[in-house]
Amino acid sequence: MPDTPLDAPGLSAFGSLRAEDEPWLRACFTLPAEFERVIAPRSTIIFGGPGSGKTALHQETRARCFRADGWPLRLLVDWRPAPLAPSAPADIAWVKQQAEQLFDRCAATLAEMLAQSPAIYADAPLWAQARLAWFIHQCLKGDPYLRFGALLDPAQPGCVLLTQLFTRPAPTSLFSEAGPEQVIAELTNALRATGLEGIWVLSDGLEDWSGVDAAAYVRGLGAFLSTLPLFEKAGLIYKLWAPLTFEAELSRAGGLARRRVDSVRLQWELAALRQLVECRVALALGEPQFDLAQLCPVAEFLPWLEKAGGDVPRAWLDQLAPLVKYYAAHGRQPLDAKTWLRLRREHPPRIYLDETSTRVLVGGREIDLEDLPAKSYEMLRYLYQHAGEVVGKGELYYQCYLGLERIPRTAEDKDYASPKDYEGLIDTSLWRLRRAIEPDPAQPVLLVSKRGHGVVLNVRW
C-alpha cells in the first residue's frame, strides 16, 4: 500500500463510499485486472454496475495523463454526450451537433491548459502555434472573456498568452467545409509537435442522464459511436464509463461492431477485492497493513462477506463499515461470533428489486432467477412493496399467492382455507426465497420471522 497521505481520512474512509468524495482514494485503491485495457491507447467503453469502481478508475485514468510533476502528457478533455430527446432522430445532424459541442470543449480545455502551462505554446514550432490558435478561434463558442475571466487575471501565468490568443486574428488552416475528422487531425498534429501524445476524451457519470430517458440516451450514444469518423483518426481516444445496463444496447453500435471502440466489463477477482478492502481498513485505522482475519476470526466471516459483497467493492466496504467502527471503538479487539451476528443483523446487505427488468440485487450480488421460482419472486415483490412491515402468512397466501383483494376471515367466506392447508406452502416458498437472497439462510438478516405474527423484509435505503 502507498504511504499514508497527510490528510488520512480515519474512519471517514467508510463514509459515503463515493469515489468523488474521497481525495485520498489513490492511497488505498487496488487496480482490477482489466486496468491495462482501460488505459490502452484505444477508444474504450468501460461498463460497470453501481459501486463497481467506475469513478475510481476514471480518476486513476486521469492521473495517468500527467507526469509526477503535474505536466500534461496529453490534452485531457472532460465531456459527456448530451441526451437525445425521445422523439428525436439520431441522424447525422444530431451527430454533427455533438461533434461541435465536443470541439468546443476541446478548445476550452486547450485554452485552460495553455493558460496554466504557457511554455507548451512558447516552445512549440511556429506552425503548431498557428494551428492551436486557429483551433481555439474556430471551435470555441461564446464570449471567451466571460468563460475565462479568472484565467485572464494579470496574476495568472498565462494571462498574456490567453489575451493574445483571444484578440489576435488566427490564420486559416482549413477550408470552411472541412469535416470534423480533418479539423481534429489539424489539432492532434499540432499537439504532437508540442510533445503531447494527442487527445483523450473522458466521459464519466453517463448514468446521470438515465432519468431523462435511458433508452433514448443509449440510442443517441450508439449513433455517435457508430457514425462519427473521428474514431478513425489516431490521437483522439475516447474513454467512456457507462452503467452495465447500457451494455447490451451499445454492443450493437457500429463502432463496437467494427472494433473501432473496445469494451471492458469491470470484474473483480476475489484476491483483488480482498486486497482493496484491507488497504481501506488499514488507511482508516492508521496501520501499515491489515488482515481481515484480525477484524473477525470467526470461520464463517469471510465466506459470508464474499456472498454478501459479491464482486462489488462498495458492497464489501458497506458490510465492513459497522464492523471496523466497532473494532476501533472497542480497543481493536477482534469481534467474536455473537457481536458479529448482532452487527450484521443491524446492518444487513441492501436489497433492490427492479420490477421493470425483473432484477434482484442483494449487496453486490445479482440473484439468478433460476434460483427464484416464480411464486417466490412474487412473494419477494409483495414483501418489497411492504418493506419493514410484518406480513402474516395468511396475507401472503391470499393476497400474494392467490392475488385476492381481501383476506377471507371465516369458513363462510369465499376462498377461505384453514391455515394448516396453506402454511406449509408458504413456508416452502419462504425457504426458497431465503435460500436465494440470504448470504446465510440459516441465519437470516433480510427475511426475518416474527414468531406468531409473520415475516418482515428488512430493506435498508
N, C-alpha and C positions, 0 to 999 in steps of 0.2 A: 504494500500500500504506500502511496506517496506520503511525504512528510505532512503532518497535520498542519493545516493553514492557521495563520494567526487569528482569524475570525472563526475558529472552530465552532460549530453550531450547538454542541452539547446535545441535550435531549430534544431540542427543537429539530434535530435531524429526523425525528419521527412526527413532524407536524403535519403540514398539508400534503406531503409526499407528491408534490408537483415540481418537476424539474425547473420550471421558470421561476420558482420561489427559492431556489437553492443555489446561490452563487458559489458555494463551496463544493458542489457536486463532483467535480473532477477529482477531488481528493479521495473519493471513495467509490468511484464508478468503475465497474468491470465491463469491458467491451465484449459483445456477443461474438460468436464465431463468424457471423456474416459481415463483420465490420469492414474487412478488406474489400469486399464487393461494394459496400456502401460508399467508400471513398475512392474507388477506382475512377479513372478519368473517363467516365462514360455516363450518359444520362440515365438516371435510375429513379424508380419509384419504390419507396420503402413502405410496405404495408405492415400495420401492427394494430392490435386491439387496444382498448383503454388500459393504461398502466403498463404497457409493454416496453416503454423506454424510448418512444419515438422522439420526444422533445429532448431527452438527454443525448441521443445520438445526433440530433440536429445541432445541439450546442457543441458537441465534440467535433463534428464535421466543420463547423465554423472555426473552431480553434485551430484546426489543422490547416487553415487557409492563411495563417500568419506565421512568421518566424517567431522565435523566442523573444526577440526584441520588439515585437509588435509590427514589424514591417510586413506589408501585404505581399502574398505570393501570387494573388490573382484578384481581379475585380470581383468582389463578393456582393451579390445583389439579392436582397430580400424582396420577394414578390409572390403574390398569390393570384392566380386567375380569378376573375370575377365570376359570380354565379350567373348562369344562363336563366332567363325568365322561362317559366314552364311552357308558355305557348310560343316562344321564340325559336326560330330555326337555328341550328348550329351550322350555319353556312360559312362561306369564305369571307363574307363581310364581317361576321362576328369574330372570326379568327384574326382578320386584319386589325380589328379594333383591339383585341387582346394584345397583338404584337405592338401596336402603338403605345399601349399602357406599359408594356414591358420595356420598350425602348426609352420611354420617359423615365421609368425607374432606374434603368441603366445609366442614363445621362445624369440624373440626380446623384446617384451613388458615385459616379465618376467625379463629378464636381466636388462632392464631400471628401473623397479620397485625396484629390489634388490639393484641396484646401488644407487638409491635415498633414499631408506629406508633399509639399511643393517641389521637393527635389526629384520626385518621379518625373515631373514635367520638365524641369530645368535640365535634367541630364539626358533627355530623350533627343533623338535627331530632329532636325527642324521639320522634316516631312511628317514625322509622327506627332509632333506638337500641333501641326496644322490639322491633321486628321482628328485628333482628340478635340480640338476647339470646334471643328466643323460638326462633329457628332453632338456635342453639347448644344450648339446653336440649332441644329437640325431637329433634335428629338426632345429637348426639354420643353415642357408645357408650362404655361402660366408665367407670372412675373417672378423672375429669379430673385429680385430683391426682397420680395415677400417670403419666398420659400427659404432663402439662405441668409436672412438678416443677421442671425447670430454669428455666422462664419465671416461676415463682412465687417465685423468689428475690427478696428485697427490693431487691437491687441492680439488678434489671431494670426498664426504664422502664415496662412495662405491668403490673407485679406487682399494683398496687392495682386496676386495671380488671379484670384477669383474675379476681382473687379475688372481686370484686363479681359478675361475670357467672356464676361458678360457684356462688355462695352465695345470691344473691337470687332469689326466685321471679320467673319471667318471665310476663307476661300472655299469654294465649292469643290468637293471631292468626287461627287457622283451626279449623274443626270437626275432630274426630278422624278422620273418614273422608275427609278431603281427599286428592285424588290427588296424585301426585308433581309433575304439571305445575302445580298450584296452589301447592304448597309452594315450588317453585323460583321461581315468579312473585313470591311474597312476598319472597324473598331478593333477587332481581335488582332489584325496585323499591326496596328499602331501600339496596342498594349504589349505585344511581344517585343517590340522594339524598345520598350521601357524596361524589359526584364521580367514582366509579369507573364503568367502562364495562360492567360485568357480570361474567360468569364465563367463563373459558377453562379447559377440562379438557384437559390434555396427557398423552398416553399414549405412551411410548417403550418400546422393548425388547419388543414383543409376541412376537418370535421366541423369547424366553427360555422361553415356555411350550410351544414346539414339541415338546420332549422328552416332555411329558406325553401328549399326543395331538393332533397338529396338526389333524386333521380335526374332532375334537370341539371344539377351541378355536375354529376358524373357524366352525363351525356355531353355537356359542353367541354369538359376537360378531355374526354375521349376524342372529341373532334379536334381540339387543339393539338393533342399529341399525334393525331393521325395525319394532319394536313400541313402543319407548319413546316416549311422546308428548312428552318433553322437547325433542325436536328442533323441535317446532312453536313453541317459545317463544323470542322474541328475547331476547338477552342471555346465553344459555347456548350456548357454542361448544365443539365437540369438535375436537381436533387429534390424530389417531392416526397414528403412524408404524408401518407394517406391512411385513413382508417381501414381496417380489414374488410369492412362491409363494402368498400368500393372495389375490391379486388376482382370479383367475377366480371363486373361490367367493364372495368378498364382493361381487363385482359383481352377483350375483344377489340380494343382500339388498334387502328392500323399501325401506329408507331411501335406498339409492343409486338404485334404480329410479324412485322418486318424486322424485328430485332433492332430497331433504332433506339429503343429505350429498354433498359434492363429492368427486372423487377426482383425485389428481395422481400421475403416474408420474415419478419422478426421472430426468431425462435431461440429460446434459451435452453441450453443444456443444464442438467441438474448441477454439475460441478461449478459452472459459471454463476448460476443463481446463488448457490450457497456462498461462493466467494464474495459476490456482490453484497449480500445482506450482512455477512460477517465484517466486511470492511465498513459498512454503515454503522454497525453496532460499535465497532472499535472506535470510530470517529466520535460517536455520541458519548462514549464513556471516557474518551481521552486516553485510550490504551493503544499500544503499537499494533496489536493484533488481537483477534478474539475467535474463539471456537464456540459454536452454538451449544456444544455439549456442556460448556461452563454455565450456560444460562439455565438449562433444564436437562439433567442427566437421565430423565425417565425414558425407558426404552421406546415407548410409543410416540415420543415427542416429535422426532424428525420425520417418521412416516406420516404422521398426522399433518405436519406443516407442509410436506410435499403434496399431500392430497388437497389441502385447503388452498395452498398457494398456486397450484398448477404450474404453468410456465410463465407467470406474470410477476415481474419484480414488485410492483406496487402491492399486489395481494400478499406476497410474502412479508413485506415490510409492515403492511397493515395488521397482519396477525401477530407480528413480533412486537409492535409498539407497546401494548399494555404490559407485556412480559418484561421488556427492557426497563420500562419506567418503574415497575415494581422491584425489579432486581437492583436498580440504582438506589431506590428509596429504602431498601432493607439490607444495607451493608454489603451488597453484592454477594449475597448468599444464594447458591443455586436453588431454583424453585423445586419443591417437592411435588409429588403427584397430586395431592389434594389441592394445593394452591394453583397449580397449572389447570386442573379441571375447572376450578371456580372461575379463573380469569377467562378461559375460553368460552364458558357459558355466558359470562358478562359481555364478551366481545366476539360474537360468532362471525363467521365469514359473511360478507354481503351477498345477498341473493337478488338476482334480477331476472325478470321474466318479460320477454318481448313477445307479445301476442301476435304482432304483425308477421314476424319471421319465425315464430314458434321456437325461439331460442331461450334456453335456461342457462344462466351463468351463476356459478357459486364460487365465490372467491376468485381465483384465477383459472377456474376450470369450467369449460362448457360441457354441459351434461349431454351425453349421447342419447338421442331419443329412442334408440334401440333398448336402452336400459329403463325407459319410462313408458310403460304401456299407456294406451290412450286414456283409460279411465283414471290412472294415476296422474296423468298430466292434467286432466280436467279437475281433479281434486286439488292439485297444486295451484292451478289457476284460480279456483274458488278461494282457497286459503290465502293466496297472494292478494286477492281483492279485499280480503278481510284480515289483512296482516295485523298482528298484535291483538286480535280478538280471540276469545275462547270459542271454538266452534264444536258443538256436540256431534256425536256420531249420527244421531237422527237427522240433523241438519245436513250433514254430508251425504247421507243416503237419499233423503227425499229431494233436496234442492240441488245437490251437485250430481249425484249418481243418476237419479231419475229425472231431474230437470223440472220438478214441480215448483209452482209459485208459492205454495204454502205447505206447512207440515201437518199431516193428519194427527189428531190428538187422541181419538178414541177408536175402538174397533168398528164403530158405526160409520166412521168417516171413510170416504172412498180412498183407495190405495193404501189404507193403513196396514202396517206389518208390525209384528211383535219385534222388539229389539233383538231377541235371540235369533230371529230369522235373518237379520242383516248385519249384526255386529261382526260376525266372522268375515263377511265380505269386505266390510270397511277396514277391519284390522289387517287383512291381507293387502289391500291397496295402500294403506299407510306404511306397512312393512316394505313394500316395493318402493314406495316413494322415499322412505328414509335410506334404503339401500342405494338409491340413485343419487341423492343430493347430500347426504351427510358424509363428512370426512371420516367419521367413525360411527356407523349405525348403532353400535352397542352403547354409545354414549352420546345421544343426540343433543345438539345445541341449536338446531334450526327448527325442527318439528318436535315440539315438546308436549308430552302428555300432562294434563291436569286431572289427577285421579278423581273419577266420579263426575267430571264436567265435560271433558273433551280434549281437544288439542289446540295448540296455538303455534302459528308460524312466526318466528322471530325475524323480522326484516329490519336491518339497520341501514338507515339512509346515509 
